[in-house]
Amino acid sequence: MNLLIIGFKEKLEKITEILDERLCSFEKEKIHIDKKIEKIGDINFITYSIENGGEVKHKNIKNIFNYYVAEAITDIVINIYQEKIIDRLIYDKYYYLSFEDKKIIKSRVVDYLNRNEYVLQEGIMPQISKKTKILKTIMDFLDESDSLIIDGLVNFRLKFFTELIEEALEKNIEDFFVEKEYREFIRVLQYFVELQESKVELVNIIFKSDGTYQLFDKKMNLIDNDIFQELAEEISENEMNYDDLLISSLITIAPKKIIIHIEKSIQDREIIKVIKNVFQNKVSVCSGCRLCLKEKDSKVKIEKEK
């Protein structure tokens, strides 16, 4: 009796390995499943069958066989066809990117899909894992047919899976370009820093609780000169923000060393990251000094007054 015919275009050795691993349970139960492999055109076919009488001896063998095969094909779709779909989408939509950029994006999409295992159902239906949804789709198909072409299944019965991959690609592409623009922005600022001649040895930056900041030199004297005033007026005219003024000020004076004094609660501010990236090994973060304590005491005093 024929149990099932499976056709596919992809990696013969890898796919048969996955199927064999799932179906080895039958051999452990001393149920021999015959397997025949042939290739017609560009499609590989595996025909599974059982000797006459086997189906009588094991009444539920077809249902059990279908379940094991469905599990195997689910793994094949996720571990083999997912990569194929990602490659196709990147090639079709983002062909102009470099090989290295495509490689980075593909890695991010795969990682994103692995971390986001669930599919949001419509209406009030709860989330289910994409693996469960794929498995159910394959089981429903095998209830209707004794032959299955994996490529056709992916293209027509598992459209939701392709849509998930498309959404993951779009999200990661957007993040990739934002990060690429950010890296270019940092490179430009680094270039300006390299062009500048250092005007001061050391700058201490005190980040205040209200979002403002103050700059002090190595002798703890407040740095407040005409250059900064001109920069502030220029930035104001161009509708740039307070953080832009700080970066422009630091690039203008090009200190040899920068010490950042800041509370732990706001260490993740974007401006801190920018300063560290632009000035790199010139930057250090203070773990606690009299300037830090002075700002902390000032904050406590303000809060008490409130």
C-alpha positions as a Markdown table, in Angstrom:
| # | Residue | x | y | z |
|---|---|---|---|---|
| 1 | Met | 0.0 | 0.0 | 0.0 |
| 2 | Asn | 1.3 | 3.4 | -0.9 |
| 3 | Leu | 1.4 | 5.8 | 2.1 |
| 4 | Leu | 2.6 | 9.0 | 0.6 |
| 5 | Ile | 4.6 | 10.6 | -2.3 |
| 6 | Ile | 6.6 | 13.7 | -1.4 |
| 7 | Gly | 8.1 | 16.0 | -4.0 |
| 8 | Phe | 10.6 | 18.8 | -3.5 |
| 9 | Lys | 13.3 | 20.8 | -5.4 |
| 10 | Glu | 15.5 | 21.6 | -2.5 |
| 11 | Lys | 18.4 | 19.8 | -0.8 |
| 12 | Leu | 17.8 | 16.1 | -1.3 |
| 13 | Glu | 20.3 | 14.8 | 1.3 |
| 14 | Lys | 19.2 | 17.2 | 4.1 |
| 15 | Ile | 15.5 | 16.7 | 3.5 |
| 16 | Thr | 15.7 | 12.9 | 3.4 |
| 17 | Glu | 17.8 | 13.1 | 6.6 |
| 18 | Ile | 15.1 | 15.0 | 8.4 |
| 19 | Leu | 12.4 | 12.6 | 7.2 |
| 20 | Asp | 14.4 | 9.5 | 8.1 |
| 21 | Glu | 15.0 | 10.9 | 11.6 |
| 22 | Arg | 11.3 | 11.3 | 12.2 |
| 23 | Leu | 10.3 | 8.0 | 10.6 |
| 24 | Cys | 12.9 | 5.9 | 12.4 |
| 25 | Ser | 10.3 | 5.2 | 15.1 |
| 26 | Phe | 8.6 | 2.8 | 12.8 |
| 27 | Glu | 11.8 | 0.6 | 12.5 |
| 28 | Lys | 12.1 | 0.6 | 16.3 |
| 29 | Glu | 8.5 | -0.8 | 16.4 |
| 30 | Lys | 9.6 | -3.4 | 13.8 |
| 31 | Ile | 7.3 | -1.8 | 11.1 |
| 32 | His | 9.2 | -1.6 | 7.8 |
| 33 | Ile | 8.4 | 1.4 | 5.6 |
| 34 | Asp | 9.6 | 1.1 | 2.0 |
| 35 | Lys | 11.2 | 4.2 | 0.5 |
| 36 | Lys | 11.9 | 4.9 | -3.1 |
| 37 | Ile | 13.7 | 8.0 | -4.4 |
| 38 | Glu | 13.6 | 9.2 | -8.0 |
| 39 | Lys | 14.1 | 12.5 | -9.8 |
| 40 | Ile | 11.7 | 13.7 | -12.6 |
| 41 | Gly | 12.9 | 17.0 | -14.1 |
| 42 | Asp | 14.0 | 19.2 | -11.3 |
| 43 | Ile | 11.8 | 17.6 | -8.7 |
| 44 | Asn | 12.9 | 14.9 | -6.3 |
| 45 | Phe | 10.2 | 12.4 | -5.3 |
| 46 | Ile | 10.2 | 10.0 | -2.3 |
| 47 | Thr | 7.5 | 7.3 | -2.4 |
| 48 | Tyr | 6.7 | 5.7 | 0.9 |
| 49 | Ser | 4.8 | 2.4 | 1.1 |
| 50 | Ile | 4.1 | -0.6 | 3.3 |
| 51 | Glu | 3.8 | -4.2 | 2.4 |
| 52 | Asn | 0.2 | -5.5 | 1.9 |
| 53 | Gly | -1.1 | -6.7 | 5.2 |
| 54 | Gly | 0.9 | -4.2 | 7.2 |
| 55 | Glu | -2.0 | -1.8 | 7.3 |
| 56 | Val | -4.3 | -4.5 | 8.7 |
| 57 | Lys | -1.8 | -5.4 | 11.4 |
| 58 | His | -1.4 | -1.7 | 12.4 |
| 59 | Lys | -4.8 | -0.1 | 11.8 |
| 60 | Asn | -3.7 | 3.5 | 12.6 |
| 61 | Ile | -0.5 | 3.3 | 10.7 |
| 62 | Lys | -1.6 | 5.9 | 8.0 |
| 63 | Asn | -2.6 | 8.5 | 10.6 |
| 64 | Ile | 0.6 | 7.9 | 12.7 |
| 65 | Phe | 2.7 | 8.0 | 9.5 |
| 66 | Asn | 1.1 | 11.3 | 8.4 |
| 67 | Tyr | 1.7 | 12.9 | 11.8 |
| 68 | Tyr | 5.4 | 12.0 | 11.8 |
| 69 | Val | 5.8 | 13.2 | 8.2 |
| 70 | Ala | 3.9 | 16.4 | 8.9 |
| 71 | Glu | 6.4 | 17.1 | 11.8 |
| 72 | Ala | 9.3 | 16.4 | 9.5 |
| 73 | Ile | 8.0 | 18.7 | 6.8 |
| 74 | Thr | 7.3 | 21.4 | 9.3 |
| 75 | Asp | 11.0 | 21.3 | 10.3 |
| 76 | Ile | 12.0 | 21.3 | 6.6 |
| 77 | Val | 9.8 | 24.4 | 5.9 |
| 78 | Ile | 11.3 | 26.3 | 8.9 |
| 79 | Asn | 14.9 | 25.1 | 8.6 |
| 80 | Ile | 15.3 | 25.0 | 4.8 |
| 81 | Tyr | 12.6 | 26.8 | 3.0 |
| 82 | Gln | 12.6 | 29.8 | 5.3 |
| 83 | Glu | 16.1 | 30.6 | 4.2 |
| 84 | Lys | 15.2 | 30.1 | 0.6 |
| 85 | Ile | 12.3 | 32.6 | 0.9 |
| 86 | Ile | 14.5 | 35.2 | 2.7 |
| 87 | Asp | 17.2 | 34.9 | 0.0 |
| 88 | Arg | 14.5 | 35.3 | -2.8 |
| 89 | Leu | 12.9 | 38.4 | -1.1 |
| 90 | Ile | 16.3 | 40.1 | -0.5 |
| 91 | Tyr | 17.4 | 39.4 | -4.1 |
| 92 | Asp | 14.1 | 40.6 | -5.6 |
| 93 | Lys | 13.6 | 43.7 | -3.4 |
| 94 | Tyr | 17.1 | 44.7 | -2.4 |
| 95 | Tyr | 19.3 | 43.5 | -5.3 |
| 96 | Tyr | 21.3 | 46.8 | -5.2 |
| 97 | Leu | 22.8 | 46.1 | -1.7 |
| 98 | Ser | 26.3 | 44.7 | -1.4 |
| 99 | Phe | 26.8 | 41.0 | -0.6 |
| 100 | Glu | 28.0 | 41.8 | 2.9 |
| 101 | Asp | 24.9 | 44.0 | 3.6 |
| 102 | Lys | 22.6 | 41.2 | 2.3 |
| 103 | Lys | 24.4 | 38.7 | 4.6 |
| 104 | Ile | 23.9 | 40.9 | 7.6 |
| 105 | Ile | 20.2 | 41.5 | 6.9 |
| 106 | Lys | 19.6 | 37.8 | 6.3 |
| 107 | Ser | 21.2 | 37.0 | 9.6 |
| 108 | Arg | 19.1 | 39.6 | 11.4 |
| 109 | Val | 15.9 | 38.3 | 9.8 |
| 110 | Val | 16.6 | 34.7 | 10.8 |
| 111 | Asp | 17.4 | 35.8 | 14.3 |
| 112 | Tyr | 14.2 | 37.9 | 14.5 |
| 113 | Leu | 12.0 | 35.0 | 13.2 |
| 114 | Asn | 13.6 | 32.7 | 15.8 |
| 115 | Arg | 12.8 | 35.1 | 18.6 |
| 116 | Asn | 9.3 | 35.8 | 17.4 |
| 117 | Glu | 7.7 | 32.3 | 17.4 |
| 118 | Tyr | 4.1 | 33.4 | 17.5 |
| 119 | Val | 1.4 | 34.3 | 15.0 |
| 120 | Leu | -1.3 | 36.8 | 15.9 |
| 121 | Gln | -4.7 | 35.3 | 14.9 |
| 122 | Glu | -7.5 | 37.5 | 13.7 |
| 123 | Gly | -10.3 | 38.7 | 16.0 |
| 124 | Ile | -10.3 | 37.2 | 19.5 |
| 125 | Met | -8.3 | 34.2 | 18.6 |
| 126 | Pro | -5.1 | 33.8 | 20.8 |
| 127 | Gln | -1.6 | 33.7 | 19.5 |
| 128 | Ile | -0.3 | 30.4 | 18.3 |
| 129 | Ser | 3.2 | 29.4 | 17.3 |
| 130 | Lys | 4.0 | 29.4 | 13.6 |
| 131 | Lys | 5.3 | 25.9 | 13.9 |
| 132 | Thr | 1.9 | 24.7 | 15.3 |
| 133 | Lys | 0.1 | 26.5 | 12.4 |
| 134 | Ile | 2.3 | 25.0 | 9.8 |
| 135 | Leu | 1.9 | 21.5 | 11.3 |
| 136 | Lys | -1.9 | 21.8 | 11.3 |
| 137 | Thr | -1.9 | 23.0 | 7.7 |
| 138 | Ile | 0.2 | 20.1 | 6.6 |
| 139 | Met | -2.0 | 17.6 | 8.6 |
| 140 | Asp | -5.1 | 19.0 | 7.0 |
| 141 | Phe | -3.5 | 18.6 | 3.6 |
| 142 | Leu | -2.5 | 15.0 | 4.2 |
| 143 | Asp | -6.0 | 14.2 | 5.2 |
| 144 | Glu | -7.1 | 15.1 | 1.7 |
| 145 | Ser | -4.2 | 13.8 | -0.4 |
| 146 | Asp | -1.6 | 11.0 | -0.7 |
| 147 | Ser | 0.9 | 13.2 | -2.5 |
| 148 | Leu | 2.5 | 16.5 | -1.5 |
| 149 | Ile | 4.9 | 18.9 | -3.3 |
| 150 | Ile | 6.7 | 20.9 | -0.6 |
| 151 | Asp | 7.4 | 23.9 | -2.9 |
| 152 | Gly | 3.7 | 24.1 | -3.8 |
| 153 | Leu | 2.6 | 23.7 | -0.2 |
| 154 | Val | 4.9 | 26.6 | 0.8 |
| 155 | Asn | 3.7 | 28.8 | -2.1 |
| 156 | Phe | 0.0 | 28.2 | -1.8 |
| 157 | Arg | -1.0 | 26.7 | 1.5 |
| 158 | Leu | 1.5 | 28.5 | 3.7 |
| 159 | Lys | 1.2 | 32.0 | 2.4 |
| 160 | Phe | 1.0 | 33.3 | 6.0 |
| 161 | Phe | 4.5 | 32.0 | 6.5 |
| 162 | Thr | 5.9 | 34.0 | 3.5 |
| 163 | Glu | 4.0 | 37.1 | 4.8 |
| 164 | Leu | 5.6 | 36.7 | 8.2 |
| 165 | Ile | 9.0 | 36.6 | 6.6 |
| 166 | Glu | 8.2 | 39.6 | 4.5 |
| 167 | Glu | 7.2 | 41.6 | 7.6 |
| 168 | Ala | 10.3 | 40.5 | 9.4 |
| 169 | Leu | 12.4 | 41.6 | 6.4 |
| 170 | Glu | 10.8 | 45.0 | 6.2 |
| 171 | Lys | 11.3 | 45.7 | 9.9 |
| 172 | Asn | 14.9 | 44.6 | 9.8 |
| 173 | Ile | 15.6 | 46.5 | 6.6 |
| 174 | Glu | 14.3 | 49.7 | 8.2 |
| 175 | Asp | 16.4 | 49.2 | 11.3 |
| 176 | Phe | 19.4 | 48.4 | 9.1 |
| 177 | Phe | 19.2 | 51.6 | 7.1 |
| 178 | Val | 18.6 | 53.7 | 10.3 |
| 179 | Glu | 21.7 | 52.1 | 11.9 |
| 180 | Lys | 23.7 | 52.6 | 8.6 |
| 181 | Glu | 22.8 | 56.3 | 8.5 |
| 182 | Tyr | 23.7 | 56.6 | 12.2 |
| 183 | Arg | 27.1 | 55.0 | 11.6 |
| 184 | Glu | 27.7 | 57.4 | 8.7 |
| 185 | Phe | 26.7 | 60.3 | 10.9 |
| 186 | Ile | 29.2 | 59.2 | 13.6 |
| 187 | Arg | 32.0 | 58.8 | 10.9 |
| 188 | Val | 31.4 | 62.4 | 9.7 |
| 189 | Leu | 31.6 | 63.7 | 13.3 |
| 190 | Gln | 34.8 | 61.6 | 13.9 |
| 191 | Tyr | 36.3 | 63.2 | 10.8 |
| 192 | Phe | 35.5 | 66.7 | 12.1 |
| 193 | Val | 37.1 | 65.8 | 15.4 |
| 194 | Glu | 40.3 | 64.7 | 13.6 |
| 195 | Leu | 40.5 | 68.0 | 11.7 |
| 196 | Gln | 40.2 | 70.1 | 14.9 |
| 197 | Glu | 43.2 | 71.1 | 17.0 |
| 198 | Ser | 42.7 | 70.5 | 20.7 |
| 199 | Lys | 41.9 | 73.7 | 22.5 |
| 200 | Val | 41.7 | 72.2 | 26.0 |
| 201 | Glu | 43.3 | 69.3 | 27.8 |
| 202 | Leu | 40.2 | 68.0 | 29.6 |
| 203 | Val | 36.5 | 68.6 | 29.7 |
| 204 | Asn | 34.2 | 67.5 | 32.5 |
| 205 | Ile | 30.5 | 67.2 | 31.4 |
| 206 | Ile | 28.0 | 67.4 | 34.2 |
| 207 | Phe | 24.6 | 66.2 | 33.0 |
| 208 | Lys | 21.9 | 67.8 | 35.2 |
| 209 | Ser | 18.6 | 66.2 | 36.2 |
| 210 | Asp | 16.6 | 68.7 | 34.1 |
| 211 | Gly | 18.3 | 67.5 | 30.9 |
| 212 | Thr | 20.8 | 70.4 | 30.7 |
| 213 | Tyr | 24.5 | 70.2 | 31.2 |
| 214 | Gln | 27.6 | 72.2 | 32.2 |
| 215 | Leu | 31.2 | 72.0 | 30.9 |
| 216 | Phe | 34.2 | 72.4 | 33.3 |
| 217 | Asp | 37.9 | 72.3 | 32.5 |
| 218 | Lys | 40.5 | 70.3 | 34.4 |
| 219 | Lys | 40.6 | 72.8 | 37.2 |
| 220 | Met | 36.9 | 72.6 | 37.6 |
| 221 | Asn | 36.3 | 76.1 | 36.1 |
| 222 | Leu | 33.1 | 76.5 | 34.2 |
| 223 | Ile | 33.7 | 76.6 | 30.4 |
| 224 | Asp | 31.5 | 79.4 | 29.1 |
| 225 | Asn | 32.9 | 81.5 | 26.3 |
| 226 | Asp | 31.9 | 83.4 | 23.2 |
| 227 | Ile | 32.3 | 80.4 | 20.9 |
| 228 | Phe | 29.5 | 78.5 | 22.7 |
| 229 | Gln | 27.2 | 81.6 | 22.5 |
| 230 | Glu | 27.8 | 81.8 | 18.7 |
| 231 | Leu | 27.1 | 78.1 | 18.4 |
| 232 | Ala | 23.9 | 78.4 | 20.4 |
| 233 | Glu | 22.6 | 81.2 | 18.3 |
| 234 | Glu | 23.5 | 79.3 | 15.1 |
| 235 | Ile | 21.8 | 76.1 | 16.3 |
| 236 | Ser | 18.7 | 78.1 | 17.4 |
| 237 | Glu | 18.4 | 79.6 | 14.0 |
| 238 | Asn | 18.5 | 76.1 | 12.4 |
| 239 | Glu | 16.0 | 74.7 | 14.9 |
| 240 | Met | 18.5 | 72.2 | 16.3 |
| 241 | Asn | 18.3 | 70.8 | 19.8 |
| 242 | Tyr | 20.2 | 71.2 | 23.0 |
| 243 | Asp | 22.1 | 67.9 | 22.4 |
| 244 | Asp | 23.3 | 69.2 | 19.1 |
| 245 | Leu | 24.8 | 72.2 | 20.8 |
| 246 | Leu | 26.8 | 69.9 | 23.2 |
| 247 | Ile | 28.2 | 67.8 | 20.3 |
| 248 | Ser | 29.1 | 71.0 | 18.3 |
| 249 | Ser | 30.7 | 72.5 | 21.4 |
| 250 | Leu | 32.8 | 69.4 | 22.0 |
| 251 | Ile | 33.9 | 69.2 | 18.4 |
| 252 | Thr | 34.8 | 72.9 | 18.4 |
| 253 | Ile | 37.1 | 72.7 | 21.4 |
| 254 | Ala | 38.2 | 69.1 | 20.6 |
| 255 | Pro | 39.4 | 68.1 | 24.1 |
| 256 | Lys | 42.1 | 65.5 | 24.5 |
| 257 | Lys | 40.0 | 63.8 | 27.2 |
| 258 | Ile | 36.3 | 63.9 | 28.3 |
| 259 | Ile | 34.9 | 62.8 | 31.6 |
| 260 | Ile | 31.2 | 62.3 | 31.8 |
| 261 | His | 29.5 | 62.8 | 35.2 |
| 262 | Ile | 26.0 | 61.3 | 35.1 |
| 263 | Glu | 23.5 | 59.4 | 37.2 |
| 264 | Lys | 23.1 | 55.7 | 36.4 |
| 265 | Ser | 19.4 | 56.2 | 35.7 |
| 266 | Ile | 20.2 | 58.3 | 32.6 |
| 267 | Gln | 23.3 | 56.7 | 31.4 |
| 268 | Asp | 21.5 | 55.3 | 28.3 |
| 269 | Arg | 20.6 | 58.7 | 26.9 |
| 270 | Glu | 21.3 | 58.8 | 23.2 |
| 271 | Ile | 23.6 | 61.8 | 23.6 |
| 272 | Ile | 25.9 | 59.8 | 25.9 |
| 273 | Lys | 26.2 | 57.1 | 23.3 |
| 274 | Val | 27.0 | 59.6 | 20.6 |
| 275 | Ile | 29.7 | 61.2 | 22.6 |
| 276 | Lys | 31.3 | 57.8 | 23.3 |
| 277 | Asn | 31.1 | 56.8 | 19.7 |
| 278 | Val | 32.5 | 60.0 | 18.3 |
| 279 | Phe | 35.3 | 60.6 | 20.8 |
| 280 | Gln | 35.9 | 56.8 | 21.6 |
| 281 | Asn | 38.9 | 56.2 | 23.8 |
| 282 | Lys | 39.0 | 59.9 | 24.9 |
| 283 | Val | 35.8 | 59.4 | 26.9 |
| 284 | Ser | 35.4 | 58.0 | 30.4 |
| 285 | Val | 32.5 | 57.9 | 32.7 |
| 286 | Cys | 33.0 | 59.0 | 36.3 |
| 287 | Ser | 32.0 | 56.5 | 39.0 |
| 288 | Gly | 31.5 | 59.3 | 41.6 |
| 289 | Cys | 33.3 | 62.5 | 42.5 |
| 290 | Arg | 32.7 | 65.8 | 44.2 |
| 291 | Leu | 31.0 | 67.2 | 41.0 |
| 292 | Cys | 28.7 | 64.2 | 40.9 |
| 293 | Leu | 27.9 | 64.5 | 44.6 |
| 294 | Lys | 27.3 | 68.3 | 44.2 |
| 295 | Glu | 24.7 | 67.6 | 41.4 |
| 296 | Lys | 23.1 | 64.8 | 43.4 |
| 297 | Asp | 22.8 | 67.1 | 46.4 |
| 298 | Ser | 21.3 | 69.8 | 44.2 |
| 299 | Lys | 18.7 | 67.4 | 42.9 |
| 300 | Val | 17.7 | 66.2 | 46.3 |
| 301 | Lys | 17.3 | 69.8 | 47.5 |
| 302 | Ile | 15.1 | 70.6 | 44.5 |
| 303 | Glu | 12.9 | 67.5 | 45.2 |
| 304 | Lys | 12.5 | 68.5 | 48.8 |
| 305 | Glu | 11.5 | 72.0 | 47.9 |
| 306 | Lys | 8.8 | 70.5 | 45.7 |
